[in-house]
């Protein structure tokens, strides 16, 4: 073993650049949490009330806040100027501010079922069995553990567990506690009074045929017309195959758009939606610490200067994030003008590299901007990634987005005659007549991706 000295050049990211990249990729909700954490850890940062300012004024103030430089030795002037840094930011129309209502406490499925258990007459051993069953029900409402394992875990007889399971299966939501799809649908049918009907026969005897759309096999077995089978299937479709899904546990998170695109005087304007973000400024509480050489020690002054540097870098990074996101979205608006005016069928294909070249940024920066960010447009709310995808060339040499092709296929299927559904080849012919050169296997792939069944399964009798 020996020590060796060597000299070499190595590129490293500065802490400030790492922070800027981190903030750039954060969605608005996560950025809000990050800034609140910074407010707690950096004593030189403080939050100020929102003030209405014009877009031009806000841009000018941001430019001034991010362009000034300072010498750490000249800390008197730094502190004198620091209190105004970052006080305002570019905001959407503040007249549209709103406050979110507090979300109600969420009840878990187990808590909901235990509440119903308290209304039964089960006590002692039977109640313990019921609690064990409820504890093994999944978020979808199915019993996730075999009866034998439940019986072994609490040293009970399998027959007793079966008996108590029947009680639990009578709880709301209908179908809860089922061990498979067939039992789940059967429980719901019994509660609807459909015990001795064609629907129950389909669930108990022909579930596999139903799942594989073998309607002709079912029709022969039950001596029915295929149209009758399809009618029964339509009724079964009203039942819930996942009785507890989406009803319990954590509530769905609301999407707050990071950007807004609005049409003003015939032109589309991109606004940065930071109404929920805390506005930051440099606190003036520490001015006196640095204003008196004789009373403030070197360690104290250095600590304040370090925190001041961190606060200013954070404010600059936020301004840079805002500017970068708006610049990317403005290019998307120019490129997708027809989409904003006329809808998804006019969405043009676009790549991250194309945007990066157009606005003079690295493609990885554009990727960070578009990942997990949402924009509210006249056509709806979309993730920025939505505007990027594959392309298909038409006969005129123009490109169309594969998303537009998928939308066209979906509309064709919705408008088709159910008695004569469109085959993949027929869809290809229609698209070719509209100028799109597309292969049948591509249509089949897009159809499968959208969850659309083949023509033979869509036929109505």
Order of alpha helices (4+ residues) and beta strands (2+ residues): alpha-alpha-beta-alpha-alpha-alpha-alpha-alpha-alpha-alpha-alpha-alpha-alpha-alpha-beta-beta-beta-alpha-alpha-alpha-alpha-alpha-beta-beta-beta-beta-alpha-alpha-alpha-alpha
